[in-house]
Amino acid sequence: MNTRKTLRTNEKGHLEIGGCDATELAEKFGTPLYVMDEQYIRDMCRVYRETIAGSYGGNGLVLYASKAFSCMAVYKIAAQEKVGIDVVSGGELYTAVKAGFPAENIYMHGNNKLRQELEYALECGVGTIVVDAYSELDMLDLMAADRGKTQDILLRVNPGVEAHTHHFIQTAKTDSKFGFSLADGSAEKITEYALRKKNIRLRGYHCHIGSQIFEKQSFRLAADKMMAFMAEMKKKHGFCADKLNLGGGYGIWYTDEDAKISSAEYALYLEAVIEEIKAKAKEYGLREPCLLIEPGRSVVGEAGVTLYTVGAIKEIPGIKKYVAVDGGMFDNPRYALYQAKYTAVLANRMNDKADDIVTVAGKCCESGDIVCANVRIPKANSGDILAVLSTGAYNYSMASNYNRNLIPPVVLAKEGKAEYIVKPQTYEDIIRNDVIPEYLK
Ligand SMILES: *Cc1c(COP(=O)(O)O)cnc(C)c1O
């Protein structure tokens, strides 16, 4: 079905994830429910870490891009698997710190980090800040000076490589709120500016060329451009960057339109980049930089499944058939945001012929509230357990309380056991911060 070892159909004809029967999980924990396969997450961390160890002498660090799925348990797993993390907000940082994540292995991103977020990062001792604005650099320098310390930073660079799933383009002018452009000289200007700051230590550069990318050549090209830029900075300014962070973006399987990438093949993506860096270091006479990568989706995406219960079914003759579930855009807004495609199955009837084409709709008051469109499943009945696959990334982390629906809980499945890592919300949680001012009473 997909690349995951632990997703299979069991003897009862039920979907099994992490050794747990999905229908039993639905029974025990209720629906909607996010299920994450712990082993899958650990395996992906290891694949990347071992590739850096084996092919690059361990001169690097995998940073799990935690915006894909952020909760305390996942930070614990990342720490145990000896990977670092990147965070993009004070809230993600707080969650990681509360989970006991070592601050020196945290990289902090953001195109508009708030003053209080930067203060908090310094207070926590965040290892590296990835700077994306002049104003940020100024603030950071003053804050570090106040604390009598020097803060390590990378600069976010836009290398002019734009990748979109199955193709990529090179551009000199990229319209992006992220990064300083290589092509127009802004990356060089901010380099000079950063080097003059007394309480800032510029360690190198970061770039992130996009997401859900399957094209090895786009990653190679980005590495190539970054190495060329580093050589130029050494020559012109005597600045030897010792860190190169190439971001994330490795694609995953959502539907059969996507490649099914095995963990061995993910290693090949990284090896292609490592080869490029080594070759360019030799060519330019640079020391091989410490390599950082930031996979998010590929670490947790295929580890996740969302379980729903089928409710109302509505057929519009000659148009389409809607199968409504007890979730929707509040647990997975990706269809509403960008028509994301998914594969759905009936977890209680895995061996039935999938001969119906339906649109899975949510329960929100919004006609765009679709979970997935035109999916092929067996003829569904109310009460069936519908599972949407590859929902581990950018689902729970993008969930909301729209319509005051409760954000579903998350369970972690491993070897036939499952436990909450995010508990169910309650209606009290929904009104926790509501206040009725005196004059309205
Ligand atoms: C989103 C993001 C990532 C992770 O991307 P994936 O496609 O989930 O691997 C990594 N780095 C940065 C800076 C990002 O914004």
The ligand as a Gaussian input file, in Angstrom:
#p B3LYP/6-31G(d) Opt

LIG

0 1
 C        9.107000      23.659000       6.464000
 C       10.565000      23.723000       6.597000
 C       11.312000      22.557000       6.701000
 C       10.714000      21.182000       6.567000
 O       10.250000      20.920000       5.296000
 P        9.660000      19.474000       4.946000
 O        9.129000      19.631000       3.584000
 O        8.598000      19.176000       5.940000
 O       10.799000      18.502000       5.030000
 C       12.665000      22.686000       6.920000
 N       13.257000      23.898000       7.038000
 C       12.558000      25.043000       6.947000
 C       13.245000      26.326000       7.109000
 C       11.195000      24.993000       6.725000
 O       10.505000      26.135000       6.616000

